[in-house]
Amino acid sequence: MSLGGGQNTEGTNAGGIFVQFNQDCTSLVAGSSSGYHLFSLTPDDGIEEIYASRSGQDTCLVDRLFSSSLVAIVTVSAPRKLIVCHYKKGTEICNYSYSNTILAVKLNRSRLIVCLEESLHIHNIRDMKILHTIRDTPPNPRGLCALSPCVDHCYVAYPGSSAVGEVQIFDAVHLNAKCVISAHDSPLAALAWSMCGRRLATASERGTVIRVFAVPERTRLYEFRRGVKRCVSIACLAFSACGAFLAATSNTETVHVFRLQDGAGGAGDEAGAGEGEEAAGAGGGAGAAEGGGWMGWLASAVSAGAGYLPAQVADVLAQGRAFAAARLPATGHRAVAAITNVGRAARLLVATSAGVLYVYALDAAEGGECALLRQHAFVEAAGPHAPAPAPHEESERAGELGAALEGSPPRGGYDLRDPRHFPPMPARDPRDL
C-alpha cells in the first residue's frame, strides 16, 4: 500500500508526498516535488538516502523492484505516462502512455501492473511488452489493487464491485481469472498479499473488520476487529515477511498489529509454506493480547456456545483483537506500515505523507504497546534540478531492463480452520435450555 499527493490515487493525501516500502521492506521510496528518492534502513534503526533523482518533476507515483535498480515513476505533469528507469545509470529505459490517469503501479520479478480507473494493464517486466488488458473493471477511482510479490503465485487482486467488498483474483502469469472472494458487505478500502502469495488481507470502507483469506481456495482464515467505537478509513494493510504479523494503519493515531497463527502453532518460513500452511513465527492465539481480561474470557465463551447466539453477535465477539499497537505522535497524514527485522529485533515502521518515518520496537512474544525508538524526516526541500534523462532507443530497452533487474534479492487471530477454537457442540433440544 502506498500514499501520495497530486492525484486521486490509492494513497492520496492532498498536499503530501507519495511514500511506500518496496516489496520486501528493505527500502523506502518517496515521490516529492523535486523528484523521487530511495532510502535504505540501517542496522541502528536509522535511514540513509541511497538515491535522489532531483529531476525537478513532481513525482506522484514511484515503485522500486525489490533491491534492484529498476524504478517505475509517474509525474504530476504527465499523469498518463509511465516511465521506467535504471536509477544507478540515471537512464530512462522506456515509457508508455495510457488512455487515462495512472492510479497505481505494482511490480514483482515477473510482471508490472498499471491500474487505471476502469482497466488494468499487465506487462512482462523483462521486456515491458504488454501481455494483457483487463477492461471494463468496476469504477476504481482510488486505483485499489495488489500484486503478489511471489512469482510462483503471481496474482493480482482488485475490486470486483463498487457496491460491495468483492475481490477479483487474476493470474498474471497464465492470464486468466482465478477466483472471486466475497470479502465484505461494504466496498473495499485496502488489499495486501503475503510474501508467499497465498494469503490476501482485506478491509472495507467501514474499517472495523480485517479479514485474511487463503487463495485460491477462498477460505476465510482469520478475522480481526480493529475497533468497535467508530468506523475508520483503513489506509494500509501490510504482512510481515515471515507471515506472522499483519499491520494496519488508518486515519486515526493508532497503528494496529495482529498476530496470525495456524492451529499447529509452529514456527517456520512463509516462503516454504504449502497449501493451507504458513509460518506463524511467535505463535499465539486471537486473545493473546487480552486473554487475561474479561473480553478474552467472553470470546472463549462465545466460541464454545456459538451455536446458541445470533450469528452476527457471535461473529463480532469471536473476532481477534490487536496483538500490539503503536501511537503516532502526529495525525492528519496518511500512513503506510511495514514489519521487518533490524538485526534480530522486530520493528514496526510507519512512514507518513508528511515525510516522516517512525521506528517502533515490536515485542514479537508479548505484543502490547510498541515503544517509539526513532523518527526521521526523510524528504528535504527540493534541491538543484538535474536535467531529465534522455529516452533510449527501443533496441536498448531489453539490455537496460536486464541490467536493472540484476541484484533483485533472490496476540493474533482466531484460526477459523482450527476446531479447538470453535469446538463442536452436541445438538440439544431447545426445551432443555
N, C-alpha and C positions, 0 to 999 in steps of 0.2 A: 504494500500500500504506500501511497505517496501523497504529497501535498504541494501545492504551489499557488501561484498567483498569475493573473494576466488573462485567464480564460476559465470557462466553466468546466474544469476537469475534475477527475475523481477526487483529487485532494485540494481543491481550490481554497485559497484563503486570500481574499482580496487585499492587495497591498503588501502581501508577504512574499516569501521566496519558495521555490519548489525544493522539496527535500525528500530523499528516500535512501534506504540502505540497499546495497547490492544483494544479489540472490543468497549469498552465504554469510551476510552481515560482517564481512571483513572490511568493508569500506562504506563511506557515506558520500553521496553525491548531492550537489546543490546547484540550482539554477537561479541566477540573480540578474540584476540589470546590467552587470558588466560581463556576463558570460556564464560559463559553468565551472564548477570546482569539484575536485576529487580529494577525499581525505581518507587517511588510514588511522586505525586505532593503535595506540602504543601500549606496551606492557604495564605502564604506570598509570593506566586509566586516562591517558592524555589523548590528544588528537593532533595529527600532523597533515598539513596540506601537501599533497603529492603532485597536484597539477591545478593550474588556473588558466582558462583559455584567454581571458582578458580581451575578448573579441569586440566588446562594446555592444554585442547583440543581447537584448533582454531575452533570457532563456526561460521558457515556461515549462518544458519537459526535458528530462535527461535521465538516461539509464546506462549503467555500465555492466558489461557482461562479466560476472564474477570478478576475478582479478586480472582480466586480460586488458589489452589496450583498446578494445572495441567500445565505442561510446555512441549512443544514438541521442540526438537532440532535436528539439523543436523550438523555434523562436517566436516571440510575440509578433514580430514584423512579417513573418511568413508562417502562419499557423496551420497551413495545409501542406507544408513541406517537411518531410523527414530527412534529416542529414545524418549520415553515418560516418564517423571519424575514426582515425587511428591517432589517439591523443599523443602518444610518445613521439610520433613523427610530425605531429601538427598538420596532418593532411586530411583532406576530405576524400573519403572512399567513393561515396555515391550519394545521390539524393533522389527522393521520389516525391511527386506531388499527388495529392488525392483530391477528391471532389468536394470534400468538406473539411471542417476543422478537425485536427487530430486531438483526441481527448486523452489517449493513453497509449503508451508504448511498453511492451513487455518482451524480455529476452530470456532465452536459455541457450544451451550449446547447439541446439538443432534448429530452432525457429525464432523468428521475430514477428510479433503480433502488433498490428496497428489497429486501434479501436476508434471508429468514428461513431457518430450518434446512432446511425442505423445500419452499420455494417462493420465487419471485422476482416482484415486482410492478413493472410498468413504468408510469410516469406521464408525461403530457405536461407539460413544465416550464412551459409558457405559462399553463396554467390549472389544473394539478395534477390533472386528471382521470385516473383510472386507465384505461389503454388495454388492458392485457393482464396476465394472471397465468400464469406458468409453474408448474404444480402438480406435486406428487409428484416433485420433484427428488431425487436420491440424498442421503442424510443428509449435511449440510454444517454441522457444529456450530461451525466457526470462521467461517462466513459468507464463505468464499472466493469472490470474484467480481471481475471487472474490466470497466469500461465504457470504450470508446474515447473519447478526448477529441474526436475528429473527427466532426462531424455527417454528413459525406458518407459515412463508413463507420462507422455508428453500431452497433457490435457489442457484445454482452455475452458474456463468457466465464465459464463456471462449470464445476465438476466434473461429469462425466458418469457417474462411478462413484466409489464409496467404497473400492473394492478396488484399482484400477489408476489410472494417470495419464491418464485420458481427459478431453478438454476438449470441452464443447459450446459451439458458437458460434451465437448467436441474433441476428437482425437486429431491432433495437429500433425501427426506422422502419417497415419493411414487415411486422413482427410475424410472422416465420416463421423456422424453423430453417435455419441457413446451412450448417453442416458440422460434422463431428466429427473431432477430431485425437487420434490415439493418441500421446501425447507421452512417457510414461514407463511403466515397469513397476510402479513404486510409486505410491501415492496422491499427488495434487498437494499442494504446500505453498505455492506462490506463482505469481501471474499478473500480467502487466503488458503494456499496449498501448503502442506507439509513438504519437507525436503524430498521425501520418497515419492511424492506424487500420488499417494494412495489415500490421503485424508484431506478433506476440504472443510474449512471452518466458515460459517455463515452468520450474518447478523442482519436484522431487518431495520427499517426506519423507526420502528417502535423502540428498539435499542435496549430492551430489557433481557432478552434471552439470546444466548450464543449457542450454536449447535455445531457438532462435528460429525461428518458423515464419512463412511468408507466408500471409495469409488473404485470400480464401477458398480459395486454391489448395492449402493444406495442405502446401506444400513445406517441408521442413526446410532452413533456410538456414545456420544456424550451430550449432555445439556448443562449449561451453566447459566445462572441468573446473575446478571451484572448488578441489579438492584431492583427494589420494588417501590421506592418512594417517588421516582419520577422517570419519565421517558427521556432518553437522551439520544444524541446523534453519534453513532459509532463512527470514528474516523479511520481506524486501523485495526486489523487483526494480524497477528504475526506468531508463527510457530517458532520454537527454538530449533536449532539444527538437529538435536537429538530426538525431537518429537515429544519430549516430556512435558513441555510447558506451552501455554498459549497466552499471549499478551493482547490486551485490548485498550485502546485509547478512545476518548470521546470528547465532547465539548465541555466536560467537567474537569475539575482539577485532579481527579483520581485516575491512575492507570492501574488496571486490574491484571493480575497474573493468575491463571488457572492451571491446575496440575492434572495431567492425563495419565491414567494407568490402566493397563489391561488387567483382567481378572488374575492372571498369573503373577502379576506384581514383580516380574523380573526386570533387571536392567539389561540394556543392550544398545545396539546401534540401529537407528531407524533406517539407515540406508540398506541394511540387510534384512529388513522386516519382510515377512511373507504375507500372504493374503490373510487378513484378519489379525495380523500381529504387528506390533510396533513397540519399540523400546519405551519404557516409562521412566527411565533414569532413577530419580529419587524415590519413586513409588508413592503410595498413599492413596486414600480414598477421598470421596467427594466431601466428606465432612471433616477433613483433616484440619482445616483452618479454624473450625469452631466445634469440633466433635465433642468437646467437654462442656459446651453450653447447651441451653435448652433447645436451640434450633437443631443442633446435631442429634439430640435425643428425639426431637419431633420428626426429623427426617427419617430416622431409623424406624420409628413407629409407623410412619406413613408407608414406608417400603413394605413392612410386614403386613399392613392392613389395607394395601392399595385397592383391593377388590371391593372394599366397603365404603369408599369415598367417591364423590363425583369425580369424573376423570380430570376436569380442569383443576380442581383443588389438589388432587394427588400429583398432577404434573408439576404444579408450581412448587409444592413443598418438597418434592423429590429432586429438584434441580440443584446441582452443585454450586457452592459459593466460592468466592475467590480464595485461593491458597495464599496469595500475597498481594500487596498493594503499595503503590508509591504515590506521593502527592507532589504535584508540580508547584514550584514557587510562584508561578505566574500563570494566569489563564487568559483566554481570549484569542489564542493562537492554536491552529490545528497542529496535531502532533502525530508522529509515526514512532513505532516502537520496534525494538529488536532485543532478543535474548541471546546472549553469547557468553563465551568464557574469555576472561583476561587472565592469562596464566592458567591456574587451575580453579579460579574463583568464578562463580556465575555472576553475570552482570545484566541488569536491565538498562537498556539505552533508550532514551526518548529524545528525538530531535523535533524542533518546532519550526513553524514558518517564520518565526522571529529571528531565526539564525542562531539558536542556542541548542546545545547538546547537553543533556543531563545524564550523568552516570550514577546508577544506583547499585548498591550491593543487594544481591538476591540470595537469601538463605535457602538453598535447594532442599534442605532436610526439614526445616521447621516453618518456612514461609514467614508470614506476618508482615509487619511494616518494613519497607525497603528504605535503608538509610541512603541519603544523598551524599555521594562521595566527592564528586567534582561537577562543575559545569563550565562549558566552553562556548564563547561567542565565536562561531567559526566562519562567518562571512563578513569581511571588512568592506569598507566603502570601495566603490569601483575604482580600480587603478588605471594606469595608462592603457589606452586602447591599442591592441595589436591588430595588424591587418588580417582580414579574413583569409583563410587558406583557399587557394585556387582549386577548383574541381579537377579531378583526374579523368583521364580518358577511360572509356569502357574497357579497353584491353588490359588496363592496370588494376581493375577492380578485384578480380579473383586473387591476385597476388597480395594486394593490400589486406583483403579480408583474412587470408591465410596467416599473414604476419600478425595481424591484430588478435587473432584467436589464440595464438601461442601464449602460453602462460596461464591458461584457464586452469584453475586448481581442480587437477584431476578431481492446599490441601486439595485436590483435584476433583474431577467429576465422577459422578456415578457411571459405572460401566453398564450400559443398558443391555449388554450381552451376558453379564455375569449373574447367574441365578442366586448367588449369595447376596446380591444387592436387592433382588426382588424375589424372595423365596416363594415357592408355590404354596398356595393356601387351599386346604380341602374345601369342597363345596359344602355349604351349610344351609339348612332350611331357615329362611328369614324369620319364621315364627320362633326360632330358638334364640334370636338376638334380643 
